[in-house]
Amino acid sequence: MSRGESNRAKKDRDWYKVSVDTLRGWGFFFVLVALAGMGYFGVQYLERQGLRDEAARVLDEDSVLFQQLRGDSGGAQFQLEYEAAWADLQAARQHFAEKHYRSALDIGRRCGDVLLSIRDASRRQDETGEAQFIAVQGRVEFRRGESGDWRTARTRETLNSGDYVKTADGGSAEIMFVDGTLYTVRPNTLFLVSKSSDDSRGEQAITLEYGWVNLNTARNASRVATPDSQARVEDDSQAVVSYDEAEKSANFTAYRGAVEVRSGGETRRITALQTVQKVGADLSETQDLPPAPLLLSPSENQNLDIDSTQELLLSWQPVRGADHYALQISRNRLFVNNVIDVENRKTVEATLGLRGEGSFFWRTSAIGASGLQGPWSSPSRFRVASLRSEDDEVDQVPPEVSLDEIQAYGSIFIVRGTSEAGAAVRVNGDPVVVEADGSFTKTIQLVQAGWDFIEARATDASGNEARARRRVYVYGL
């Protein structure tokens, strides 16, 4: 073969090699494009199927709610809302039939919100009893009437006239009455939910056999009777009543508003930051109390890194007339079985050594030279945890927040929900305490009759925010 023929053959081989390599490259390219297209359309198909399934589920739930509400006389006053929800359901079904699943889902959810609001608003008030446990810590029991068995109290358990409530050492509870009065029951307390007397204008009442209760009234007055005296706590007031069964002595204190105390033939009216004692058959003269301190540091819901912080400085504003201060630190907001419980702080600060992780609540109160103790400060919360992260990425994920249950007592609503542990939560603008498991309970009053909203906003340590809303019906006051 001549050199020219050899060169031509080599060129032919090179051209063939290049052509084959090019074809292979284009083949791989088209395969990748085909796979990408299949993947894209596959994802689109799965998303569409997911929307279809979710829309079908929501429409099924709406249909079930309609069946439950049908014939409910309590919802008759919401006929316009019922008809609007029915129109939404029909529209959602039409969109679903036309395979417009996103529209069907959005309209179905709106329909469900209206139906849930009607259901919640039409529930009978007598189904909730006269009162309900909204928080329980430690050993707390209740009994139906004089001869029933003592049963362990749990959150959401209802109470009626004639029922007894008893707390053991280390037990405490919060109880909400239908008129909006909130009781905090301290350890070693026994009281009876009693019927109001004929001259009490229907005011809620209890009979305190022994122990200590703190009560906050709303728009109605409330009465607390001891074995030989009675206190009428006026509306929009905060008071403390205690009774020592062995000593036959009682204390009556007003932190806000006013309280009228009667014993035998004597009557005393005390106003904010005043107290009166009853020893034997006599009532003492009214005495003044120091106000509650203002907490300064740490800030509310502050997160502390236990890996870099070994001590925490607690500080509060001094109170005029205070001789010393009481300080409590607890793992629960009812302040029982406290981590620290002292009454001898001469300064307005305390250094706390951090020994372990957890969420903590703290508060202080001022004690005057006479030994009389004023009200506790509003509690504040801080969290101790290891904030060490495996990477430096900034958290941009909003915390989860939900309104799980809303119970109506006329214009009073008990709101229960869940969020991320450590998040700061506000319900209609008011801060709430979030437990270690992320749950929270808040009691609010809505004053405008008709439809309204309850909103929970949660903010995590990185500043991310999320919210949840529920529509509720408010009965006229």
C-alpha positions, 0 to 999 in steps of 0.5 A: 500500500502506498503512503498516500493510500495509507494516509487516506485509510487513517483519515477514514478510520479517524473520521469513523472514530470521531463520528462514532464518539459524536453519536455516542455523546448525542445518544447519552445526551438524549437519554439524559433528556428523556430521563429528566423529562420522565422524572419531571412529568413523574413528579408532576403526576405524583404531585397531582395525585397527592393533590387529588387524594388530599382534596378527596379527603377534605371533601369527605370530612366536610360531608361528614361534618354536614351530616353531623350538623344536620338537624342540630337545633343548636346551629339553627341560628347560623343558617346563613353560614350553613348555607354559605358552607354548603355552596362552597362544598358544591363548588369544591365538588364541581372543581374536583369533577373537572380535575381542578384539584388545587381549587377544590382543596382550597375551597374545601378547606374554607368550607371545613373551617366554617363548619367547624366554627358552627359546630364549636359555637353551637355546643351546649354550655351545660355540657361543659359543667360549671367549671373545668380543670385546665392545668394539673400538677402533682396529686389532685383529686375530685369527688362527685357529691358527699359519698362518691369516690375520690378520682384523680383530676385530669386536664379537661375534667368538669366540675359541678355544684356539690363536687369536692376538689382536694390537693395533696402536698405538692399538688396544684391545679388551675380551674376555670369556671363558666363565668370566667373566674380562674382559680389557682388551687395550692397544695393541701387544700380542700373546697366544695363547689357550692351553689350560690345563695339566694342573695348572691345574684347568681354569683359563682361560689366555693366553700373552702374547708382548708387551704389556699386559693388564688382567684381572678374574676372576670365580668362577674363577682365570685364568693369564697366561704370559709367555715365561719366567714365569707369573702365576696371578690368583686368583678375584675379582681384578683384575691387570695383566701386561705383558711387554717383549719387547726387555728381557725384563722383566715387571711383575705387579700386583694391584689387587684380590684376589691374584696368585701369580707364578712365575719359575724357582725363585722365587715371589712372592704379591702382594695388593691394591695391590702389584707385583713386577717381573721383570728377567732371571731375578730377581723383585724384592721386593714393592712397594706402590702408591697407591690409586685417586683418587675423582673429585669433579667433574663429576658422572657423566653431567653435561650441559654447555651449550657456549653458556654454558660455556667451561671445566670444572673437573675435581677429585678427592680427594687420595691419601695418598703420591701425589707427582703424578697422571696424567690422561686424557680420551678420547672412548672408554671404552677410553682410546686416542687420548686427547684429554689424556694427562699424568702430571705433575699436581701438584694434584688439579684441572685446568681443561679448555677446552671447544672442541667438542661430544661425549661424553668420559670421564676418569680419574686415577691416583696416582703415588708418589715412587718413580714407581710408578703405582697403579690408575686411578679408575673412569672418569666421563663428561660430555657437551658440547652446545648445550642451546639450545631453540627453546621453553621447554617441559619435556621430558616424553618418556621416553628409549627403551631396549631390550635388543637381545641377551643372551648367556649364559655359564652365570651370566655374561650379556653384555647389549647394548642401545640408548638415547638418547644422553646418557641415564644407563643402569643394568642391574640397578642397575649404571651402564653406559657409553652410547656416542655412538650410544646403544649400551651393553654390560654384563657381569653375573653372576646368582647365583641359579639358575633363571629371573631378570630382566635390567632396563635403566633409562634416565634422560634429562637432564630426569629422565624414566625408561624401562625394558626387561626380559628374562627369562633362565635362570641355570644353577647355579654 
